[in-house]
């Protein structure tokens, strides 16, 4: 039995060890370009946005195996927009006035908010889907 438990634990070890925490990048002191560009360069996110909102906010899917986390939560998507930056595709409507960047994580807004504040971040926390998905984002830098 001990051997079985040990082998199961070893199977989970790479996932924990390879987690790539975005917490330091969500300090709201960066620009959207400075947040997104390294993730593209490291191939941690797909270079083609999975969604482009009418207001030009681009959402990028993490690449397979990138195992991105933010404040201890699994990252579902990474998003951002900065005017006149070629990284971001234009949407069909009026672009947002201020720059924005952040992540959508799997977790309740209450839990995510508590982790963000414990980490000392000023990021905004907004519930996307109750008890399931929560956005953590920074505006206007």
TIMI-2910 file (N, C-alpha, C, CB; in pm, 1 decimal, decimal comma, always signed):
<rs>
+----------+----------+----------+----------+----------+----------+----------+----------+----------+----------+----------+----------+------+
!      n_x !      n_y !      n_z !     ca_x !     ca_y !     ca_z !      c_x !      c_y !      c_z !     cb_x !     cb_y !     cb_z ! resn !
+----------+----------+----------+----------+----------+----------+----------+----------+----------+----------+----------+----------+------+
!    +82,4 !   -118,8 !     +0,0 !     +0,0 !     +0,0 !     +0,0 !    +87,1 !   +125,5 !     +0,0 !    -93,9 !     -0,4 !   +120,6 !  Unk !
!   +192,3 !   +126,2 !    +80,7 !   +282,1 !   +241,0 !    +85,5 !   +345,7 !   +265,9 !    -50,7 !   +390,6 !   +219,8 !   +191,4 !  Unk !
!   +381,1 !   +160,8 !   -121,8 !   +438,8 !   +173,8 !   -255,1 !   +338,9 !   +237,9 !   -350,3 !   +483,0 !    +36,8 !   -308,4 !  Unk !
!   +212,4 !   +196,3 !   -342,4 !   +108,8 !   +253,9 !   -428,6 !    +90,9 !   +402,1 !   -401,6 !    -23,9 !   +181,2 !   -408,7 !  Unk !
!    +85,3 !   +440,9 !   -274,5 !    +69,0 !   +581,1 !   -239,9 !   +189,4 !   +663,2 !   -284,3 !    +47,4 !   +596,3 !    -90,0 !  Unk !
!   +307,8 !   +606,1 !   -269,7 !   +429,1 !   +675,9 !   -310,8 !   +429,8 !   +698,1 !   -460,9 !   +553,4 !   +597,6 !   -268,4 !  Unk !
!   +391,9 !   +595,3 !   -537,0 !   +392,0 !   +610,8 !   -682,2 !   +285,7 !   +709,8 !   -726,9 !   +369,7 !   +476,1 !   -750,2 !  Unk !
!   +172,0 !   +715,1 !   -657,7 !    +70,0 !   +814,5 !   -689,9 !   +121,5 !   +954,6 !   -661,5 !    -58,5 !   +788,0 !   -610,5 !  Unk !
!   +188,8 !   +970,8 !   -551,2 !   +244,2 !  +1101,1 !   -515,1 !   +347,1 !  +1148,1 !   -615,5 !   +306,2 !  +1095,6 !   -377,4 !  Unk !
!   +429,4 !  +1057,7 !   -664,2 !   +530,4 !  +1092,6 !   -763,4 !   +462,8 !  +1139,1 !   -891,5 !   +623,6 !   +972,9 !   -791,6 !  Unk !
!   +349,9 !  +1079,8 !   -925,1 !   +276,6 !  +1121,7 !  -1044,3 !   +227,2 !  +1264,6 !  -1035,4 !   +160,3 !  +1030,1 !  -1067,8 !  Unk !
!   +197,6 !  +1313,3 !   -916,9 !   +149,9 !  +1449,8 !   -899,9 !   +263,7 !  +1550,1 !   -885,3 !    +59,5 !  +1457,7 !   -779,8 !  Unk !
!   +380,6 !  +1503,9 !   -849,8 !   +493,4 !  +1591,0 !   -823,1 !   +529,7 !  +1682,8 !   -939,5 !   +611,3 !  +1508,7 !   -786,8 !  Unk !
!   +538,4 !  +1634,6 !  -1063,9 !   +575,5 !  +1724,5 !  -1171,7 !   +476,4 !  +1840,0 !  -1189,2 !   +586,9 !  +1647,2 !  -1300,3 !  Unk !
!   +350,2 !  +1815,8 !  -1168,1 !   +250,7 !  +1921,1 !  -1182,6 !   +276,4 !  +2031,7 !  -1081,3 !   +108,8 !  +1864,7 !  -1165,7 !  Unk !
!   +304,1 !  +1995,2 !   -957,6 !   +328,8 !  +2094,2 !   -853,5 !   +460,3 !  +2166,2 !   -879,4 !   +330,2 !  +2028,1 !   -714,9 !  Unk !
!   +563,1 !  +2092,6 !   -915,1 !   +695,4 !  +2152,2 !   -933,6 !   +702,5 !  +2241,5 !  -1056,7 !   +799,8 !  +2043,5 !   -944,0 !  Unk !
!   +624,8 !  +2210,1 !  -1160,0 !   +631,3 !  +2286,1 !  -1283,5 !   +532,1 !  +2400,9 !  -1289,3 !   +608,5 !  +2195,6 !  -1398,8 !  Unk !
!   +459,2 !  +2426,9 !  -1183,2 !   +364,6 !  +2537,7 !  -1183,5 !   +440,8 !  +2668,2 !  -1204,7 !   +283,2 !  +2541,9 !  -1051,1 !  Unk !
!   +386,2 !  +2753,3 !  -1288,9 !   +448,1 !  +2880,2 !  -1321,7 !   +357,9 !  +2990,5 !  -1266,5 !   +470,2 !  +2895,3 !  -1476,6 !  Unk !
!   +397,6 !  +3047,9 !  -1153,2 !   +317,1 !  +3147,7 !  -1083,2 !   +332,3 !  +3285,8 !  -1146,2 !   +356,2 !  +3153,1 !   -935,8 !  Unk !
!   +219,3 !  +3346,6 !  -1178,8 !   +217,2 !  +3480,2 !  -1237,5 !   +199,3 !  +3590,5 !  -1132,5 !   +106,2 !  +3489,1 !  -1340,4 !  Unk !
!   +193,9 !  +3553,7 !  -1005,6 !   +170,2 !  +3651,0 !   -898,0 !   +257,7 !  +3775,9 !   -908,7 !   +193,7 !  +3585,4 !   -764,1 !  Unk !
!   +389,9 !  +3761,4 !   -923,7 !   +474,5 !  +3881,7 !   -928,6 !   +439,4 !  +3973,9 !  -1045,5 !   +620,8 !  +3841,6 !   -938,2 !  Unk !
!   +391,1 !  +3916,7 !  -1154,5 !   +355,9 !  +3996,5 !  -1272,8 !   +220,1 !  +4064,4 !  -1257,3 !   +355,2 !  +3908,3 !  -1397,6 !  Unk !
!   +143,9 !  +4025,1 !  -1156,5 !    +13,1 !  +4085,8 !  -1131,1 !    +20,8 !  +4186,0 !  -1016,2 !    -91,2 !  +3977,4 !  -1099,7 !  Unk !
!   +131,0 !  +4259,5 !  -1012,1 !   +150,5 !  +4360,4 !   -908,1 !    +92,3 !  +4495,7 !   -948,3 !   +298,7 !  +4375,2 !   -876,9 !  Unk !
!    +36,3 !  +4504,1 !  -1068,4 !    -25,8 !  +4626,4 !  -1123,0 !    +74,3 !  +4739,3 !  -1141,8 !   -137,6 !  +4673,5 !  -1031,8 !  Unk !
!   +201,3 !  +4705,5 !  -1160,5 !   +305,3 !  +4804,5 !  -1186,0 !   +359,7 !  +4792,3 !  -1328,3 !   +418,8 !  +4789,1 !  -1084,8 !  Unk !
!   +304,0 !  +4700,4 !  -1406,9 !   +351,6 !  +4674,8 !  -1542,4 !   +252,9 !  +4728,1 !  -1645,0 !   +374,5 !  +4525,0 !  -1564,0 !  Unk !
!   +294,5 !  +4725,8 !  -1768,9 !   +204,3 !  +4756,1 !  -1879,2 !   +150,1 !  +4622,5 !  -1932,4 !   +277,5 !  +4838,7 !  -1993,0 !  Unk !
!    +40,7 !  +4626,8 !  -2006,6 !     -8,2 !  +4502,5 !  -2066,8 !    +98,3 !  +4436,2 !  -2155,7 !   -134,6 !  +4530,4 !  -2149,0 !  Unk !
!   +174,2 !  +4516,8 !  -2228,1 !   +280,2 !  +4461,2 !  -2312,0 !   +382,5 !  +4385,8 !  -2227,0 !   +349,5 !  +4572,9 !  -2392,3 !  Unk !
!   +425,0 !  +4448,1 !  -2117,1 !   +524,6 !  +4384,9 !  -2029,8 !   +470,9 !  +4259,4 !  -1961,2 !   +571,6 !  +4483,9 !  -1924,6 !  Unk !
!   +340,6 !  +4248,6 !  -1948,6 !   +279,5 !  +4130,1 !  -1888,9 !   +265,0 !  +4018,4 !  -1992,0 !   +142,7 !  +4165,0 !  -1829,1 !  Unk !
!   +216,6 !  +4051,5 !  -2111,6 !   +185,2 !  +3950,7 !  -2213,3 !   +308,3 !  +3906,2 !  -2293,3 !    +80,2 !  +4005,0 !  -2308,3 !  Unk !
!   +394,3 !  +3999,5 !  -2333,2 !   +507,6 !  +3966,6 !  -2421,1 !   +595,6 !  +3852,8 !  -2368,4 !   +592,8 !  +4089,3 !  -2441,3 !  Unk !
!   +636,4 !  +3853,2 !  -2240,5 !   +718,5 !  +3740,8 !  -2193,1 !   +644,0 !  +3606,5 !  -2199,1 !   +764,3 !  +3767,3 !  -2049,8 !  Unk !
!   +513,6 !  +3608,2 !  -2175,5 !   +436,1 !  +3483,7 !  -2183,0 !   +432,7 !  +3431,4 !  -2326,5 !   +292,2 !  +3506,0 !  -2131,0 !  Unk !
!   +425,8 !  +3522,0 !  -2423,0 !   +432,7 !  +3482,4 !  -2564,2 !   +572,1 !  +3429,9 !  -2596,9 !   +397,0 !  +3601,6 !  -2656,8 !  Unk !
!   +675,7 !  +3502,3 !  -2553,7 !   +813,9 !  +3461,9 !  -2580,6 !   +846,3 !  +3325,3 !  -2520,7 !   +910,4 !  +3566,1 !  -2526,0 !  Unk !
!   +792,5 !  +3299,5 !  -2402,6 !   +816,3 !  +3171,9 !  -2333,7 !   +724,1 !  +3061,8 !  -2384,9 !   +797,4 !  +3189,0 !  -2183,0 !  Unk !
!   +635,5 !  +3095,5 !  -2476,3 !   +535,9 !  +3003,9 !  -2531,5 !   +445,3 !  +2946,1 !  -2422,9 !   +604,9 !  +2890,8 !  -2606,7 !  Unk !
!   +417,2 !  +3027,8 !  -2321,8 !   +326,4 !  +2987,7 !  -2213,8 !   +181,2 !  +3010,8 !  -2251,0 !   +359,3 !  +3063,5 !  -2086,0 !  Unk !
!   +158,2 !  +3099,0 !  -2350,1 !    +22,7 !  +3122,2 !  -2400,3 !    +24,4 !  +3113,0 !  -2552,2 !    -31,9 !  +3260,8 !  -2353,8 !  Unk !
!    -90,4 !  +3076,7 !  -2607,6 !   -105,7 !  +3067,7 !  -2752,3 !    -96,9 !  +3208,2 !  -2811,7 !   -240,6 !  +2999,3 !  -2790,3 !  Unk !
!    -17,0 !  +3229,0 !  -2916,8 !     -4,0 !  +3363,1 !  -2973,7 !   -130,6 !  +3413,8 !  -3042,2 !   +108,7 !  +3364,7 !  -3071,8 !  Unk !
!   -218,0 !  +3322,2 !  -3082,5 !   -344,4 !  +3362,0 !  -3144,6 !   -449,9 !  +3373,1 !  -3034,6 !   -388,8 !  +3259,4 !  -3255,7 !  Unk !
!   -506,7 !  +3492,0 !  -3015,8 !   -608,7 !  +3506,4 !  -2910,8 !   -725,1 !  +3409,7 !  -2932,6 !   -661,1 !  +3651,1 !  -2906,8 !  Unk !
!   -773,8 !  +3351,0 !  -2823,3 !   -890,1 !  +3262,6 !  -2833,6 !  -1017,5 !  +3345,3 !  -2846,0 !   -898,7 !  +3168,4 !  -2711,3 !  Unk !
!  -1010,2 !  +3472,0 !  -2804,7 !  -1125,1 !  +3561,8 !  -2812,4 !  -1075,2 !  +3705,6 !  -2816,6 !  -1221,7 !  +3540,1 !  -2692,2 !  Unk !
!  -1140,2 !  +3786,1 !  -2899,9 !  -1113,0 !  +3929,1 !  -2905,0 !  -1246,6 !  +3998,0 !  -2880,9 !  -1047,5 !  +3973,0 !  -3043,1 !  Unk !
!  -1255,3 !  +4065,2 !  -2767,5 !  -1379,0 !  +4135,3 !  -2733,2 !  -1397,3 !  +4255,9 !  -2825,1 !  -1377,8 !  +4179,8 !  -2584,4 !  Unk !
!  -1519,9 !  +4304,2 !  -2836,5 !  -1548,1 !  +4422,2 !  -2917,9 !  -1462,6 !  +4540,3 !  -2873,0 !  -1697,3 !  +4458,5 !  -2910,2 !  Unk !
!  -1433,7 !  +4549,1 !  -2742,4 !  -1352,9 !  +4660,0 !  -2689,1 !  -1202,4 !  +4635,9 !  -2703,4 !  -1386,5 !  +4682,4 !  -2542,5 !  Unk !
!  -1164,9 !  +4534,8 !  -2781,4 !  -1026,9 !  +4498,7 !  -2816,3 !   -948,6 !  +4426,1 !  -2707,7 !   -953,2 !  +4620,7 !  -2852,9 !  Unk !
!  -1009,3 !  +4391,9 !  -2596,6 !   -939,7 !  +4310,0 !  -2497,2 !   -922,0 !  +4170,4 !  -2558,0 !  -1019,5 !  +4304,1 !  -2359,7 !  Unk !
!   -797,3 !  +4124,1 !  -2561,9 !   -761,8 !  +3994,6 !  -2618,9 !   -745,3 !  +3891,8 !  -2508,1 !   -632,9 !  +4005,1 !  -2702,4 !  Unk !
!   -806,9 !  +3775,7 !  -2526,1 !   -792,3 !  +3665,0 !  -2430,4 !   -708,8 !  +3555,3 !  -2495,2 !   -932,2 !  +3609,4 !  -2385,6 !  Unk !
!   -606,8 !  +3511,0 !  -2423,3 !   -514,8 !  +3408,9 !  -2472,6 !   -526,2 !  +3283,0 !  -2387,6 !   -369,7 !  +3461,2 !  -2472,2 !  Unk !
!   -525,1 !  +3168,8 !  -2453,7 !   -531,9 !  +3040,1 !  -2385,1 !   -390,3 !  +2996,4 !  -2345,9 !   -600,5 !  +2932,5 !  -2475,2 !  Unk !
!   -372,7 !  +2947,0 !  -2222,7 !   -241,7 !  +2889,8 !  -2186,5 !   -210,7 !  +2769,9 !  -2277,0 !   -239,4 !  +2846,5 !  -2035,6 !  Unk !
!    -85,1 !  +2752,3 !  -2311,4 !    -46,5 !  +2638,3 !  -2393,8 !    -47,0 !  +2511,5 !  -2310,2 !    +92,1 !  +2660,7 !  -2457,0 !  Unk !
!    -61,3 !  +2401,4 !  -2376,1 !    -61,5 !  +2271,4 !  -2308,5 !    +69,1 !  +2253,4 !  -2233,0 !    -82,0 !  +2155,8 !  -2410,0 !  Unk !
!    +56,9 !  +2219,3 !  -2106,5 !   +174,2 !  +2193,8 !  -2023,8 !   +234,4 !  +2316,6 !  -1957,6 !   +277,5 !  +2129,1 !  -2105,5 !  Unk !
!   +180,6 !  +2436,2 !  -1985,4 !   +239,1 !  +2556,3 !  -1925,0 !   +206,6 !  +2567,1 !  -1776,3 !   +189,6 !  +2680,9 !  -1997,5 !  Unk !
!    +95,9 !  +2512,0 !  -1732,7 !    +56,7 !  +2506,1 !  -1591,0 !    +70,1 !  +2640,6 !  -1520,1 !   +140,8 !  +2402,7 !  -1518,6 !  Unk !
!     +9,1 !  +2742,9 !  -1577,8 !    +13,3 !  +2876,1 !  -1518,0 !    -76,4 !  +2882,8 !  -1395,0 !    -28,9 !  +2982,5 !  -1620,4 !  Unk !
!    -29,9 !  +2954,0 !  -1292,9 !   -109,6 !  +2977,4 !  -1172,6 !   -102,3 !  +3125,6 !  -1137,1 !    -59,9 !  +2889,0 !  -1053,7 !  Unk !
!   -201,0 !  +3169,8 !  -1062,0 !   -200,7 !  +3306,8 !  -1009,2 !   -259,9 !  +3300,9 !   -869,8 !   -281,5 !  +3406,1 !  -1101,9 !  Unk !
!   -182,2 !  +3341,8 !   -771,7 !   -224,5 !  +3344,7 !   -631,8 !   -274,5 !  +3208,2 !   -583,7 !   -333,7 !  +3449,0 !   -612,9 !  Unk !
!   -214,9 !  +3101,5 !   -639,0 !   -248,2 !  +2965,6 !   -598,6 !   -362,4 !  +2902,3 !   -676,3 !   -281,8 !  +2964,5 !   -455,4 !  Unk !
!   -413,8 !  +2970,3 !   -778,2 !   -525,8 !  +2919,5 !   -856,6 !   -481,9 !  +2892,7 !  -1000,1 !   -643,4 !  +3018,9 !   -854,0 !  Unk !
!   -541,8 !  +2791,3 !  -1062,1 !   -514,3 !  +2755,2 !  -1201,1 !   -561,1 !  +2867,1 !  -1294,7 !   -583,8 !  +2621,3 !  -1237,6 !  Unk !
!   -476,8 !  +2906,2 !  -1389,7 !   -511,8 !  +3010,7 !  -1485,5 !   -588,0 !  +2948,7 !  -1602,1 !   -384,7 !  +3084,9 !  -1536,0 !  Unk !
!   -708,6 !  +2998,9 !  -1623,9 !   -794,4 !  +2956,2 !  -1734,2 !   -760,0 !  +3034,9 !  -1861,3 !   -944,1 !  +2975,1 !  -1697,4 !  Unk !
!   -736,1 !  +3164,6 !  -1848,1 !   -695,4 !  +3247,3 !  -1961,5 !   -617,4 !  +3369,0 !  -1912,4 !   -818,5 !  +3291,7 !  -2043,7 !  Unk !
!   -544,1 !  +3428,4 !  -2005,2 !   -466,5 !  +3549,7 !  -1980,5 !   -523,0 !  +3653,9 !  -2076,4 !   -309,2 !  +3527,0 !  -2001,7 !  Unk !
!   -539,9 !  +3777,2 !  -2030,6 !   -597,2 !  +3877,5 !  -2119,6 !   -526,7 !  +4011,7 !  -2105,1 !   -745,8 !  +3893,8 !  -2091,9 !  Unk !
!   -545,7 !  +4095,6 !  -2206,7 !   -488,8 !  +4228,7 !  -2201,0 !   -521,4 !  +4310,0 !  -2323,7 !   -340,9 !  +4220,8 !  -2183,7 !  Unk !
!   -494,9 !  +4437,6 !  -2310,7 !   -505,2 !  +4530,0 !  -2424,3 !   -425,0 !  +4654,9 !  -2392,7 !   -654,1 !  +4566,1 !  -2455,2 !  Unk !
!   -348,6 !  +4698,5 !  -2493,3 !   -275,5 !  +4824,2 !  -2486,1 !   -285,4 !  +4887,9 !  -2624,1 !   -124,8 !  +4802,7 !  -2441,8 !  Unk !
!   -334,0 !  +5008,8 !  -2629,0 !   -355,3 !  +5078,1 !  -2755,5 !   -225,0 !  +5090,6 !  -2833,2 !   -415,7 !  +5216,4 !  -2731,3 !  Unk !
!   -234,0 !  +5070,3 !  -2964,3 !   -120,9 !  +5082,3 !  -3057,8 !    -10,4 !  +4981,3 !  -3032,2 !    -63,2 !  +5220,8 !  -3050,5 !  Unk !
!    -42,4 !  +4869,7 !  -2970,0 !    +55,6 !  +4763,3 !  -2947,9 !    +21,7 !  +4648,4 !  -3042,7 !    +56,0 !  +4715,2 !  -2797,5 !  Unk !
!   +115,5 !  +4608,7 !  -3128,9 !    +86,4 !  +4504,6 !  -3228,5 !    +57,3 !  +4365,5 !  -3169,5 !   +202,2 !  +4493,8 !  -3323,0 !  Unk !
!    +86,7 !  +4343,7 !  -3043,5 !    +54,1 !  +4215,3 !  -2980,3 !    -97,0 !  +4194,4 !  -2978,9 !   +110,6 !  +4208,9 !  -2836,1 !  Unk !
!   -170,9 !  +4303,1 !  -2964,1 !   -315,6 !  +4295,2 !  -2944,7 !   -391,2 !  +4326,3 !  -3073,0 !   -359,3 !  +4390,6 !  -2834,7 !  Unk !
!   -485,0 !  +4238,6 !  -3107,4 !   -570,8 !  +4256,2 !  -3224,3 !   -686,1 !  +4349,2 !  -3188,5 !   -624,1 !  +4119,5 !  -3275,3 !  Unk !
!   -731,2 !  +4425,3 !  -3286,1 !   -842,3 !  +4518,0 !  -3266,6 !   -975,9 !  +4444,3 !  -3270,3 !   -839,6 !  +4628,1 !  -3373,5 !  Unk !
!  -1066,5 !  +4484,0 !  -3183,0 !  -1201,1 !  +4430,0 !  -3182,4 !  -1289,9 !  +4506,3 !  -3278,6 !  -1259,6 !  +4433,7 !  -3042,2 !  Unk !
!  -1415,9 !  +4469,8 !  -3283,9 !  -1509,1 !  +4531,3 !  -3378,4 !  -1567,7 !  +4663,2 !  -3328,4 !  -1620,9 !  +4435,4 !  -3408,4 !  Unk !
!  -1549,1 !  +4695,4 !  -3201,8 !  -1606,7 !  +4817,5 !  -3145,2 !  -1501,0 !  +4917,9 !  -3104,6 !  -1692,3 !  +4784,1 !  -3026,1 !  Unk !
!  -1540,1 !  +5006,1 !  -3015,5 !  -1450,2 !  +5108,5 !  -2962,0 !  -1356,0 !  +5043,9 !  -2859,3 !  -1531,5 !  +5226,0 !  -2897,2 !  Unk !
!  -1223,2 !  +5058,8 !  -2877,4 !  -1128,9 !  +5000,7 !  -2780,0 !  -1144,1 !  +5063,7 !  -2641,9 !   -984,6 !  +5018,0 !  -2828,8 !  Unk !
!  -1110,8 !  +4988,0 !  -2539,5 !  -1112,9 !  +5042,5 !  -2404,4 !  -1016,8 !  +5160,8 !  -2398,7 !  -1074,6 !  +4933,8 !  -2298,8 !  Unk !
!  -1050,9 !  +5258,5 !  -2317,4 !   -970,2 !  +5381,4 !  -2309,3 !   -838,0 !  +5359,2 !  -2236,7 !  -1048,9 !  +5491,1 !  -2238,8 !  Unk !
!   -841,8 !  +5282,5 !  -2128,0 !   -718,9 !  +5259,3 !  -2052,4 !   -668,3 !  +5117,7 !  -2078,5 !   -742,4 !  +5281,8 !  -1900,9 !  Unk !
!   -540,2 !  +5100,3 !  -2059,8 !   -479,5 !  +4968,3 !  -2074,4 !   -528,9 !  +4877,1 !  -1963,6 !   -325,4 !  +4977,5 !  -2072,4 !  Unk !
!   -530,2 !  +4748,0 !  -1993,2 !   -570,3 !  +4649,5 !  -1892,9 !   -498,8 !  +4518,0 !  -1920,0 !   -724,1 !  +4629,4 !  -1893,0 !  Unk !
!   -475,3 !  +4442,9 !  -1814,5 !   -420,2 !  +4308,2 !  -1828,0 !   -455,9 !  +4226,5 !  -1705,2 !   -266,8 !  +4312,6 !  -1847,8 !  Unk !
!   -454,8 !  +4094,1 !  -1721,1 !   -484,6 !  +4008,0 !  -1608,1 !   -505,4 !  +3864,5 !  -1648,5 !   -605,0 !  +4057,3 !  -1536,6 !  Unk !
!   -571,2 !  +3792,2 !  -1559,4 !   -597,1 !  +3649,8 !  -1579,9 !   -738,3 !  +3617,1 !  -1534,0 !   -493,6 !  +3562,8 !  -1504,1 !  Unk !
!   -788,4 !  +3506,7 !  -1586,1 !   -910,4 !  +3446,4 !  -1533,7 !   -866,0 !  +3315,8 !  -1471,1 !  -1021,6 !  +3424,8 !  -1646,1 !  Unk !
!   -900,9 !  +3295,2 !  -1345,2 !   -860,1 !  +3174,8 !  -1272,9 !   -982,9 !  +3092,9 !  -1234,1 !   -777,9 !  +3211,6 !  -1147,2 !  Unk !
!   -959,3 !  +2964,9 !  -1206,5 !  -1066,6 !  +2879,6 !  -1157,6 !  -1067,7 !  +2890,2 !  -1005,4 !  -1048,1 !  +2730,6 !  -1204,9 !  Unk !
!  -1176,3 !  +2943,4 !   -953,7 !  -1192,0 !  +2960,7 !   -810,6 !  -1298,6 !  +3064,7 !   -782,3 !  -1059,4 !  +3000,8 !   -745,8 !  Unk !
!  -1351,8 !  +3060,9 !   -662,4 !  -1455,8 !  +3157,1 !   -624,6 !  -1393,8 !  +3294,4 !   -601,1 !  -1531,3 !  +3109,7 !   -498,0 !  Unk !
!  -1472,8 !  +3397,2 !   -624,2 !  -1424,5 !  +3533,9 !   -605,7 !  -1377,5 !  +3558,0 !   -463,0 !  -1533,5 !  +3633,7 !   -641,7 !  Unk !
!  -1447,5 !  +3502,6 !   -367,0 !  -1411,2 !  +3522,0 !   -226,4 !  -1273,3 !  +3463,4 !   -196,8 !  -1516,5 !  +3457,9 !   -134,6 !  Unk !
!  -1249,1 !  +3341,5 !   -242,4 !  -1119,9 !  +3276,4 !   -219,7 !  -1007,1 !  +3347,4 !   -293,0 !  -1126,0 !  +3130,8 !   -263,6 !  Unk !
!  -1034,1 !  +3385,0 !   -417,4 !   -932,5 !  +3453,1 !   -497,1 !   -899,6 !  +3589,3 !   -435,3 !   -980,3 !  +3469,9 !   -643,5 !  Unk !
!  -1001,9 !  +3663,7 !   -397,3 !   -981,4 !  +3796,0 !   -335,9 !   -893,2 !  +3784,1 !   -211,2 !  -1117,9 !  +3861,0 !   -299,0 !  Unk !
!   -921,0 !  +3684,8 !   -127,6 !   -842,5 !  +3666,0 !     -5,6 !   -695,7 !  +3639,3 !    -38,9 !   -899,9 !  +3550,2 !    +78,0 !  Unk !
!   -669,9 !  +3556,2 !   -139,0 !   -531,6 !  +3524,8 !   -177,8 !   -460,6 !  +3644,6 !   -238,3 !   -529,6 !  +3409,5 !   -276,9 !  Unk !
!   -532,4 !  +3720,7 !   -320,3 !   -473,9 !  +3839,7 !   -382,6 !   -434,1 !  +3941,5 !   -275,9 !   -573,3 !  +3903,1 !   -482,8 !  Unk !
!   -521,5 !  +3964,1 !   -179,9 !   -492,0 !  +4062,6 !    -74,3 !   -379,3 !  +4014,8 !    +17,0 !   -617,9 !  +4090,7 !     +9,2 !  Unk !
!   -376,8 !  +3884,4 !    +48,2 !   -266,8 !  +3829,5 !   +129,6 !   -132,7 !  +3851,5 !    +60,3 !   -288,5 !  +3678,4 !   +156,2 !  Unk !
!   -133,7 !  +3845,8 !    -71,7 !    -10,5 !  +3864,4 !   -148,2 !    +27,9 !  +4011,4 !   -160,2 !    -25,4 !  +3804,0 !   -286,4 !  Unk !
!    -60,7 !  +4101,1 !   -119,0 !    -30,8 !  +4243,5 !   -123,3 !    -56,3 !  +4309,1 !   -258,0 !   +110,3 !  +4264,7 !    -85,5 !  Unk !
!   -127,9 !  +4242,8 !   -346,6 !   -157,0 !  +4299,4 !   -477,6 !   -277,4 !  +4392,4 !   -471,2 !   -181,6 !  +4188,2 !   -579,5 !  Unk !
!   -273,9 !  +4496,3 !   -553,2 !   -385,3 !  +4589,4 !   -566,5 !   -477,2 !  +4552,1 !   -682,3 !   -333,1 !  +4730,5 !   -585,4 !  Unk !
!   -457,9 !  +4435,8 !   -740,1 !   -538,0 !  +4393,8 !   -854,7 !   -686,7 !  +4391,7 !   -819,5 !   -493,1 !  +4255,3 !   -903,3 !  Unk !
!   -767,9 !  +4417,7 !   -920,8 !   -912,9 !  +4412,5 !   -906,4 !   -956,3 !  +4267,2 !   -922,8 !   -984,5 !  +4505,6 !  -1010,7 !  Unk !
!  -1049,3 !  +4224,8 !   -839,7 !  -1102,2 !  +4087,7 !   -847,6 !  -1248,5 !  +4098,3 !   -883,9 !  -1082,6 !  +4008,4 !   -712,2 !  Unk !
!  -1289,3 !  +4022,5 !   -987,3 !  -1427,1 !  +4029,3 !  -1035,1 !  -1476,6 !  +3888,9 !  -1069,8 !  -1438,1 !  +4123,1 !  -1158,2 !  Unk !
!  -1590,4 !  +3852,6 !  -1014,2 !  -1650,8 !  +3722,1 !  -1041,7 !  -1698,4 !  +3716,2 !  -1186,2 !  -1768,3 !  +3694,4 !   -945,1 !  Unk !
!  -1659,3 !  +3610,5 !  -1258,1 !  -1701,1 !  +3589,9 !  -1396,8 !  -1816,6 !  +3491,0 !  -1401,0 !  -1583,0 !  +3539,3 !  -1483,6 !  Unk !
!  -1796,1 !  +3374,3 !  -1343,1 !  -1900,5 !  +3272,5 !  -1327,3 !  -1900,1 !  +3234,3 !  -1180,0 !  -1876,2 !  +3145,7 !  -1421,5 !  Unk !
!  -2013,0 !  +3255,4 !  -1110,8 !  -2016,3 !  +3230,3 !   -965,6 !  -1956,7 !  +3094,3 !   -926,3 !  -2159,7 !  +3238,4 !   -915,8 !  Unk !
!  -1867,5 !  +3100,2 !   -827,8 !  -1801,5 !  +2984,0 !   -767,7 !  -1712,3 !  +2906,9 !   -864,1 !  -1904,6 !  +2891,4 !   -712,3 !  Unk !
!  -1691,0 !  +2957,3 !   -984,2 !  -1615,1 !  +2881,7 !  -1082,5 !  -1499,1 !  +2961,2 !  -1143,0 !  -1706,9 !  +2835,5 !  -1192,0 !  Unk !
!  -1528,3 !  +3076,5 !  -1202,2 !  -1424,2 !  +3155,8 !  -1268,2 !  -1421,8 !  +3298,2 !  -1212,6 !  -1447,0 !  +3158,5 !  -1421,2 !  Unk !
!  -1300,6 !  +3348,6 !  -1190,7 !  -1281,8 !  +3482,7 !  -1135,2 !  -1170,8 !  +3553,7 !  -1211,1 !  -1248,9 !  +3476,4 !   -983,7 !  Unk !
!  -1193,8 !  +3679,4 !  -1246,7 !  -1092,9 !  +3760,7 !  -1313,9 !  -1012,0 !  +3838,7 !  -1211,5 !  -1158,5 !  +3856,6 !  -1415,0 !  Unk !
!   -882,0 !  +3846,2 !  -1235,7 !   -790,2 !  +3927,1 !  -1154,8 !   -720,0 !  +4017,0 !  -1254,3 !   -686,7 !  +3838,1 !  -1070,1 !  Unk !
!   -737,8 !  +4150,1 !  -1240,0 !   -681,3 !  +4236,7 !  -1342,5 !   -631,8 !  +4370,2 !  -1288,7 !   -782,9 !  +4261,0 !  -1448,8 !  Unk !
!   -547,5 !  +4430,9 !  -1371,3 !   -489,1 !  +4560,2 !  -1343,2 !   -528,4 !  +4655,1 !  -1455,9 !   -334,3 !  +4550,4 !  -1328,1 !  Unk !
!   -557,1 !  +4778,9 !  -1422,6 !   -597,9 !  +4879,0 !  -1521,0 !   -501,7 !  +4995,6 !  -1527,1 !   -736,4 !  +4929,5 !  -1489,7 !  Unk !
!   -498,1 !  +5055,5 !  -1645,7 !   -438,7 !  +5184,4 !  -1669,3 !   -298,4 !  +5212,1 !  -1623,8 !   -518,8 !  +5277,8 !  -1611,5 !  Unk !
!   -200,9 !  +5143,6 !  -1673,4 !    -62,9 !  +5180,4 !  -1639,7 !     +4,8 !  +5232,2 !  -1765,3 !    +16,1 !  +5059,0 !  -1579,8 !  Unk !
+----------+----------+----------+----------+----------+----------+----------+----------+----------+----------+----------+----------+------+
</rs>
